[in-house]
Amino acid sequence: MYHIVNDARAKKSARLLVHATITLANQKNFNEISISELQRVSSVSRSTFYRLFDTPVDVLAYACEQMMADAEEEINRVTDADAQHVQLLFIEACMKRVDLLRALVASDKTGLLRAAHHQHMSTMIESMHIQQTIQADTIDYINNIMADILPSAMFVWLAHGRREDAATVSQQIRASIQVLSYLYGV
């Protein structure tokens, strides 16, 4: 769990710890990363680490949450965004944080991005103005399924060597959903 207060110093320390965690996760086995190493690489004291985070995994969770919050903020700036535009904004936000995506894959913590995405899905659906046409139970299914689809696409993009642009990834998601619709008899 992370405990970041709305304080400039705490946020700066959190950013330094995020950078250090991502750097180390991309260099070595995540389970071998110690608080002492994070302290040394980030220049943040041990006590500050524990004031902000409980474990290094919490640092990655916070980084994912921040990425989703940034994407949500970008989506909220756009008026009358359709579903495809919202999806593109999400994909672009992830593409900007390729080091975080690599760290999540390297540390086997991809579920953190899915959890952060799930947490922000209802806001994204609201921004598309389609919620009034969908039953509440169906929205729960959509939130959970989409919380897997979009992050999974980003991990495939990473595995493909980041060769596709955001529009191509979006197109691949739509093509995959069409195949899934066929497979499920929709």
Buried (B, 14 or more C-beta within 10 A) or exposed (E): EBEBEEEEEBBEBBBBBBBBBBBBBBEEEBEEBEBEBBBEBBEBEEEBBEBBBEBBBBBBBBBBBBBBBBBBEBBBEEEEBEBBBBBBBBBBBBBEBEBBBBBBBBBEBBBBBBBBBBBBBBBBBBBBEEEEEEEEEEBEEBBEBBBBBBBBBBBBBBEEEBEBBBEEBBEBBEEBEEEEEEEEEE
